[in-house]
Amino acid sequence: MTTRLTAPQLDRAVGAVLGMAAGDALGAGYEFGPPLAEDATVTMAGGGGFGWAPGEWTDDTSMAVPILRELAAGADLAEEASLDRIVAAWADWARTAPDVGIQTRQVLASIGRHGGATAEAARASARAVHDASGRSGGNGSLMRTAPVALAFLADGQEVALAETARAVSGLTHVDEDAGDACVIWCLAIRHAIRTGELDIQVGIDGLPEERRNRWVALITDAETRQPRDFAKNGWVVEALQGAWSAITHGGDLVDVLERAVRGGRDTDTVAAIAGALAGAVRGGSGVPFRWRRILHGWPGLDADELTIAAILAARRGRPDAHGWPASPRFDYSGFAGGRLAAHPHDDGVLIGSVDALDHLPGEVDAVVSLCRLGSEQVPARIPAAMRHRVWLIDVADPAENPHLDEVLRDAADSVAALRAEGRTVLLHCVEARSRTPIVAAAYAALHLGVPAGQALNDVLAALPHARPNAGFLEAFPRIVR
């Protein structure tokens, strides 16, 4: 049965996935390095020991993708066949992946001796590796665990989620700590998606009673220290502590992930872990355009494709009544269109309605979309890095846009970034009535030096049908202050 989720809940489900991938890609270039100074600049520049491209995620997100894809297809992780497909995908990926965790590589390299690329073989291989070494408490199962939470967002699914998180962890990591960490994190992610609240205790409550006090002490310790203080963050316990420290001391998603990376050592993994939970609180709309536009990785996916998969996973594989987000086009035929004008303060920005995508002027080579679109609605000639799909609901109720100010600023910033590259930008929503004018005015006020009142009045004059909703009008002076 499809889980009924609000728009903010869906955004937060996307945030769990995009936050994980963004943290992973941000930390990729700093992996194995020492802690950084508190004021050190952290950029998503790639590099590092494996020569990652800017915005490229590593093994953390790559191992999460097969789980996410299973859920997006409507599969049930309680079924052995689903776990078989996940293990087979991991085995195929590991053959050519530049970076695979030590524990995971050992397990996947020896599954042939236990019957091949199946869940049963993976569990047997994981047990053999654990028995041979006496440990399997690395962070390799926690780093990939976020998508599991998306399958259990309905009421009363806490126990099922805890059992499944532990089972998916156990495909490669037998250690009790690894399973506990995945349970804690998945339950906290679930709670954040459902409520927008950050509460680690709901995760600890999902553990066997005899192990809760230890984890309470570990979490409390993390809250009093900084990510850099957890020098053994390749171990799942200190990886979780480092991530929780970054979250509790951080502000927005960007600040949290930068703090996680400054902690040093296993930077991509700690930031991916932190990003999954922080993203589940802040939403996919908390991932800034400068990161989203370059985010990519195995097996050839980008941020938009991760977003679609996350929405489908949260909806148990079923698009909505309009076919969104899986359909090539979102049908807006019942809405007023035909609206397209030059921005009054920058003729390199066109402001209009969604049907402008079907008659895109030749000079336009970048698009900022403020409404739902089908997967193929933006013309193929516009590269992925020149598209920005903003999660913005045209409703005055602040509950529908929990982080409205940040979203509006980032949308305006994305227009400015594309213009700074010499791009001609189409900024649009459905009818150019509410979302487009408010972002266009914010762009003029924030980046072109136009007084706020004049910016808004001039945009409304260029789009005389425009009527921004009351919530947007209330936010406008705050964001351009």
ChimeraX attribute file (.defattr): number of C-alpha atoms within 10 A of each C-alpha:
attribute: neighborCount
match mode: 1-to-1
recipient: residues
	/A:1	9
	/A:2	14
	/A:3	14
	/A:4	12
	/A:5	17
	/A:6	11
	/A:7	15
	/A:8	25
	/A:9	23
	/A:10	23
	/A:11	26
	/A:12	33
	/A:13	37
	/A:14	32
	/A:15	30
	/A:16	32
	/A:17	33
	/A:18	32
	/A:19	34
	/A:20	35
	/A:21	38
	/A:22	34
	/A:23	35
	/A:24	35
	/A:25	34
	/A:26	32
	/A:27	35
	/A:28	33
	/A:29	27
	/A:30	27
	/A:31	21
	/A:32	15
	/A:33	16
	/A:34	16
	/A:35	19
	/A:36	17
	/A:37	12
	/A:38	11
	/A:39	8
	/A:40	11
	/A:41	9
	/A:42	18
	/A:43	16
	/A:44	23
	/A:45	18
	/A:46	20
	/A:47	17
	/A:48	15
	/A:49	14
	/A:50	13
	/A:51	12
	/A:52	18
	/A:53	19
	/A:54	19
	/A:55	29
	/A:56	26
	/A:57	27
	/A:58	26
	/A:59	25
	/A:60	29
	/A:61	30
	/A:62	23
	/A:63	24
	/A:64	23
	/A:65	26
	/A:66	23
	/A:67	26
	/A:68	29
	/A:69	19
	/A:70	21
	/A:71	26
	/A:72	24
	/A:73	15
	/A:74	19
	/A:75	19
	/A:76	14
	/A:77	21
	/A:78	14
	/A:79	9
	/A:80	13
	/A:81	14
	/A:82	19
	/A:83	24
	/A:84	19
	/A:85	17
	/A:86	26
	/A:87	27
	/A:88	19
	/A:89	18
	/A:90	23
	/A:91	23
	/A:92	13
	/A:93	18
	/A:94	20
	/A:95	12
	/A:96	9
	/A:97	14
	/A:98	13
	/A:99	13
	/A:100	20
	/A:101	16
	/A:102	11
	/A:103	22
	/A:104	23
	/A:105	16
	/A:106	16
	/A:107	25
	/A:108	25
	/A:109	16
	/A:110	19
	/A:111	22
	/A:112	14
	/A:113	12
	/A:114	15
	/A:115	14
	/A:116	17
	/A:117	23
	/A:118	24
	/A:119	24
	/A:120	18
	/A:121	22
	/A:122	31
	/A:123	22
	/A:124	22
	/A:125	26
	/A:126	26
	/A:127	22
	/A:128	17
	/A:129	21
	/A:130	19
	/A:131	12
	/A:132	10
	/A:133	10
	/A:134	11
	/A:135	15
	/A:136	26
	/A:137	21
	/A:138	26
	/A:139	29
	/A:140	26
	/A:141	29
	/A:142	33
	/A:143	31
	/A:144	29
	/A:145	29
	/A:146	32
	/A:147	32
	/A:148	26
	/A:149	28
	/A:150	28
	/A:151	26
	/A:152	24
	/A:153	24
	/A:154	17
	/A:155	8
	/A:156	9
	/A:157	14
	/A:158	22
	/A:159	14
	/A:160	12
	/A:161	25
	/A:162	24
	/A:163	16
	/A:164	22
	/A:165	28
	/A:166	24
	/A:167	20
	/A:168	25
	/A:169	25
	/A:170	22
	/A:171	25
	/A:172	29
	/A:173	31
	/A:174	26
	/A:175	19
	/A:176	15
	/A:177	20
	/A:178	25
	/A:179	25
	/A:180	25
	/A:181	28
	/A:182	32
	/A:183	32
	/A:184	24
	/A:185	28
	/A:186	31
	/A:187	31
	/A:188	27
	/A:189	35
	/A:190	32
	/A:191	23
	/A:192	25
	/A:193	31
	/A:194	21
	/A:195	15
	/A:196	18
	/A:197	16
	/A:198	19
	/A:199	16
	/A:200	20
	/A:201	15
	/A:202	19
	/A:203	24
	/A:204	24
	/A:205	16
	/A:206	20
	/A:207	20
	/A:208	9
	/A:209	9
	/A:210	7
	/A:211	14
	/A:212	17
	/A:213	12
	/A:214	11
	/A:215	20
	/A:216	15
	/A:217	11
	/A:218	15
	/A:219	21
	/A:220	14
	/A:221	14
	/A:222	24
	/A:223	18
	/A:224	10
	/A:225	17
	/A:226	21
	/A:227	29
	/A:228	23
	/A:229	16
	/A:230	22
	/A:231	17
	/A:232	15
	/A:233	25
	/A:234	20
	/A:235	19
	/A:236	26
	/A:237	22
	/A:238	22
	/A:239	30
	/A:240	31
	/A:241	28
	/A:242	33
	/A:243	32
	/A:244	29
	/A:245	28
	/A:246	32
	/A:247	26
	/A:248	16
	/A:249	16
	/A:250	17
	/A:251	13
	/A:252	15
	/A:253	30
	/A:254	22
	/A:255	14
	/A:256	24
	/A:257	33
	/A:258	23
	/A:259	32
	/A:260	35
	/A:261	36
	/A:262	26
	/A:263	29
	/A:264	26
	/A:265	23
	/A:266	24
	/A:267	35
	/A:268	32
	/A:269	34
	/A:270	37
	/A:271	37
	/A:272	37
	/A:273	33
	/A:274	34
	/A:275	34
	/A:276	35
	/A:277	34
	/A:278	34
	/A:279	36
	/A:280	36
	/A:281	31
	/A:282	28
	/A:283	30
	/A:284	26
	/A:285	30
	/A:286	24
	/A:287	23
	/A:288	21
	/A:289	21
	/A:290	16
	/A:291	22
	/A:292	23
	/A:293	20
	/A:294	21
	/A:295	27
	/A:296	25
	/A:297	21
	/A:298	16
	/A:299	10
	/A:300	7
	/A:301	14
	/A:302	22
	/A:303	26
	/A:304	19
	/A:305	14
	/A:306	20
	/A:307	20
	/A:308	18
	/A:309	25
	/A:310	30
	/A:311	28
	/A:312	29
	/A:313	29
	/A:314	30
	/A:315	27
	/A:316	23
	/A:317	22
	/A:318	20
	/A:319	18
	/A:320	13
	/A:321	6
	/A:322	12
	/A:323	14
	/A:324	20
	/A:325	22
	/A:326	21
	/A:327	16
	/A:328	14
	/A:329	17
	/A:330	18
	/A:331	15
	/A:332	14
	/A:333	8
	/A:334	6
	/A:335	11
	/A:336	14
	/A:337	16
	/A:338	13
	/A:339	18
	/A:340	20
	/A:341	17
	/A:342	16
	/A:343	23
	/A:344	20
	/A:345	18
	/A:346	14
	/A:347	12
	/A:348	17
	/A:349	24
	/A:350	22
	/A:351	28
	/A:352	26
	/A:353	26
	/A:354	29
	/A:355	21
	/A:356	21
	/A:357	17
	/A:358	10
	/A:359	10
	/A:360	14
	/A:361	12
	/A:362	7
	/A:363	11
	/A:364	17
	/A:365	19
	/A:366	25
	/A:367	29
	/A:368	23
	/A:369	25
	/A:370	26
	/A:371	20
	/A:372	21
	/A:373	22
	/A:374	17
	/A:375	16
	/A:376	12
	/A:377	17
	/A:378	23
	/A:379	13
	/A:380	8
	/A:381	10
	/A:382	13
	/A:383	13
	/A:384	18
	/A:385	18
	/A:386	17
	/A:387	22
	/A:388	24
	/A:389	19
	/A:390	21
	/A:391	22
	/A:392	24
	/A:393	17
	/A:394	19
	/A:395	16
	/A:396	15
	/A:397	13
	/A:398	13
	/A:399	11
	/A:400	16
	/A:401	22
	/A:402	16
	/A:403	16
	/A:404	21
	/A:405	17
	/A:406	16
	/A:407	21
	/A:408	27
	/A:409	18
	/A:410	21
	/A:411	29
	/A:412	23
	/A:413	20
	/A:414	24
	/A:415	26
	/A:416	20
	/A:417	15
	/A:418	21
	/A:419	16
	/A:420	10
	/A:421	8
	/A:422	12
	/A:423	19
	/A:424	22
	/A:425	24
	/A:426	30
	/A:427	29
	/A:428	28
	/A:429	26
	/A:430	24
	/A:431	22
	/A:432	28
	/A:433	23
	/A:434	22
	/A:435	26
	/A:436	27
	/A:437	30
	/A:438	25
	/A:439	27
	/A:440	28
	/A:441	29
	/A:442	26
	/A:443	28
	/A:444	26
	/A:445	24
	/A:446	19
	/A:447	15
	/A:448	14
	/A:449	11
	/A:450	17
	/A:451	13
	/A:452	20
	/A:453	12
	/A:454	13
	/A:455	23
	/A:456	22
	/A:457	13
	/A:458	20
	/A:459	25
	/A:460	21
	/A:461	12
	/A:462	17
	/A:463	22
	/A:464	11
	/A:465	13
	/A:466	18
	/A:467	15
	/A:468	20
	/A:469	16
	/A:470	13
	/A:471	15
	/A:472	23
	/A:473	15
	/A:474	12
	/A:475	15
	/A:476	23
	/A:477	14
	/A:478	9
	/A:479	17
	/A:480	18
	/A:481	8
